[in-house]
Amino acid sequence: MRSESAALRQLPAEGHVPPTKPRSERLKALASEEFDVLIIGGGVTGAGSARDATLRGLKVALVEREDFASGTSSRSSRLIHGGLRYLEHGHLGLVFESSIERRRLLKLAPHLVRPLAFVWPVYAGARVPRWKLNAGLMLYDALSLFRNVRGYKRLNRKQLHEAEPHLRTEALKGGARYYDAATDDARLTLANAIGAAESGATVLNHASVRQLTVVDGHARGAIVVDHLTGQQIQVRARVIVNATGPWSDEIRKLDSPDGTAHAVRGSKGVHIAVPRERLGNRDALTLLSPKDGRVMFVLPADHFTIIGTTETSTRAHPAEVRASESDVTYLLESANAFFPDAHLTRDDVVSAWAGIRPLAASGYHGHADAGSASREHHIDISPTGVLAISGGKLTTYRVMARDVVNAVERQLGQARHKSATESRPLPGGDIPDLEAELAAARETVGDADTATHFVRAYGSRWRQVWALTREEPALAQPLAEGLPYRVAEAVWGVTHEFVHSLSDLLIRRLKLAFETRDLGQGAAQVAASVMAPRLGWDAGETQRQLDLYAADALRIFGVDSTEA
């Protein structure tokens, strides 16, 4: 940080990003204004729909009962991918659509979506032999119109061993390298919520819908409860969208209490994080688990490796779904089968988490398992006119949002407008040269890991976040030793990113809870001291918030002894 001030003065000026509107103003707007559309659910589909609708000129309200990305949208494999494994099930249209979206997001959010090389090793007797893999990858590149980051490359046994020297060599036949992209799922969701708010939407997290308002047989609003104040608000809207993912059937029950149909079937996916040096993987790997032959990933995540995912049907409530010991054992044994020198044990697991994929029930065929169920999305309209979207995947969220807003315009009787999200960068995504941006951050910040994190998290806005450390040098201190997160981010989170709780900050705005063995408990103490005066917490409320964080971390990252 020796040349911090001089370097900051030399950087090009950037438009000032104002703080978010005070929560009190947003609550007042919800209660006093009439909206074209009320979107329920602040996952990536709901936040993306709010941004799209607002950019088309609609008056939009978005409410989320916990926090943006608090469900499935923060517990994924963090991939923006075409879906190579979907080719096995014949979902060519989805792969084509996903490949187009992957390319688009690499341009519109270069800080959040970045290319990722995958190696797929093939062993003797594998369910997918080399000829089939090569044919699939050739089709994969064709479905992207040969516009992927790079085309796939066949690897012989020697080349594959050189690429990933720690992989098991016994019975290794060769394989291939291909490309997809990695993302920060929670921050991608947040960027859409911020983009919606900056374009005029009224956006509120920690506020749930308790009742729908039906007038003459048509849904015309909802009663919303603010969980931070207990205030109850009547929100008026001409159209209502149910974008609550795994919770969508609960909103359907509010709309039709006697209804018994389930439009969503949950599929549980579990991931674990281990220190990266324990496996020694260089890039991402696509593997076929020796346990059951299903596709799984080994993914680099800075100093950690993410191993996932399982895919099983579940009856667990979306708010309570967690990994089980059998899930963790499955992933450890699968990884050890390919990295025999690692000898991973339960003690190597830094964190484990589970999410529910909200697959459309119509995507299941007969008694097909979750792995073969379609990821295509579906929009239906209830008798009272509530639009509900189910299915889909993180990669195609923007297409899902576009289709939702198209349906909203039809409900409103308006002509369809083209979605501006096809070409408008997400907040922070206006970066002409990512490498130049990273170089500038390294020069300014003085620590390579922190600089990289700041650019990846905030994009072109990283300068404003780091500038807080000039005003108050103590804010440059780390939130947790050995990780790139700084105290200044707690301040920015409160003022610019809708942070109202320690979980908002440490689990979703940052990945700190995923990357510490105490699940962020130590960092929570540091963050609370900074957040308390800015959120009006006294000593009693600060302790209550720390207790709430501890309970929330256990709810999300605890591991059940038996399957739910």
HELIX and SHEET records of a PDB file:
HELIX    1   1 GLU A    4  GLN A   10  1                                   7    
HELIX    2   2 ARG A   23  SER A   32  1                                  10    
HELIX    3   3 VAL A   44  LEU A   55  1                                  12    
HELIX    4   4 THR A   72  SER A   74  5                                   3    
HELIX    5   5 LEU A   84  HIS A   89  5                                   6    
HELIX    6   6 LEU A   92  LEU A  108  1                                  17    
HELIX    7   7 ARG A  130  LEU A  143  1                                  14    
HELIX    8   8 ARG A  157  ALA A  163  1                                   7    
HELIX    9   9 ASP A  185  GLU A  198  1                                  14    
HELIX   10  10 GLY A  245  TRP A  247  5                                   3    
HELIX   11  11 SER A  248  ASP A  255  1                                   8    
HELIX   12  12 ARG A  276  LEU A  279  1                                   4    
HELIX   13  13 GLU A  325  PHE A  338  1                                  14    
HELIX   14  14 ARG A  346  ASP A  348  5                                   3    
HELIX   15  15 ALA A  361  GLY A  363  5                                   3    
HELIX   16  16 ALA A  370  SER A  372  5                                   3    
HELIX   17  17 LEU A  394  THR A  396  5                                   3    
HELIX   18  18 TYR A  397  LEU A  412  1                                  16    
HELIX   19  19 ALA A  420  GLU A  422  5                                   3    
HELIX   20  20 LEU A  434  VAL A  445  1                                  12    
HELIX   21  21 ALA A  448  TYR A  458  1                                  11    
HELIX   22  22 GLY A  459  ARG A  461  5                                   3    
HELIX   23  23 TRP A  462  GLU A  471  1                                  10    
HELIX   24  24 PRO A  473  ALA A  476  5                                   4    
HELIX   25  25 ALA A  488  HIS A  496  1                                   9    
HELIX   26  26 LEU A  502  SER A  503  1                                   2    
HELIX   27  27 ASP A  504  ARG A  509  3                                   6    
HELIX   28  28 LEU A  512  GLU A  515  5                                   4    
HELIX   29  29 GLN A  521  LEU A  535  1                                  15    
HELIX   30  30 ALA A  539  PHE A  557  1                                  19    
SHEET    1   A 6 THR A 202  ASN A 205  0                                        
SHEET    2   A 6 VAL A  60  GLU A  64  1                                        
SHEET    3   A 6 GLU A  34  ILE A  40  1                                        
SHEET    4   A 6 GLN A 232  ASN A 242  1                                        
SHEET    5   A 6 HIS A 218  ASP A 226 -1                                        
SHEET    6   A 6 ALA A 207  VAL A 215 -1                                        
SHEET    1   B 6 THR A 202  ASN A 205  0                                        
SHEET    2   B 6 VAL A  60  GLU A  64  1                                        
SHEET    3   B 6 GLU A  34  ILE A  40  1                                        
SHEET    4   B 6 GLN A 232  ASN A 242  1                                        
SHEET    5   B 6 LEU A 387  SER A 390  1                                        
SHEET    6   B 6 HIS A 378  ILE A 381 -1                                        
SHEET    1   C 8 LEU A  79  ILE A  80  0                                        
SHEET    2   C 8 LEU A 172  THR A 183 -1                                        
SHEET    3   C 8 VAL A 113  TYR A 123 -1                                        
SHEET    4   C 8 ALA A 284  LEU A 288  1                                        
SHEET    5   C 8 VAL A 295  ALA A 301 -1                                        
SHEET    6   C 8 PHE A 304  GLY A 308 -1                                        
SHEET    7   C 8 VAL A 264  PRO A 275 -1                                        
SHEET    8   C 8 THR A 312  SER A 313 -1                                        
SHEET    1   D 3 LEU A  79  ILE A  80  0                                        
SHEET    2   D 3 LEU A 172  THR A 183 -1                                        
SHEET    3   D 3 LYS A 153  ASN A 156 -1                                        
SHEET    1   E 8 LEU A  79  ILE A  80  0                                        
SHEET    2   E 8 LEU A 172  THR A 183 -1                                        
SHEET    3   E 8 VAL A 113  TYR A 123 -1                                        
SHEET    4   E 8 ALA A 284  LEU A 288  1                                        
SHEET    5   E 8 VAL A 295  ALA A 301 -1                                        
SHEET    6   E 8 PHE A 304  GLY A 308 -1                                        
SHEET    7   E 8 VAL A 264  PRO A 275 -1                                        
SHEET    8   E 8 SER A 351  ALA A 360 -1                                        
SHEET    1   F 2 ALA A 323  SER A 324  0                                        
SHEET    2   F 2 VAL A 559  ASP A 560  1                                        
END                                                                             
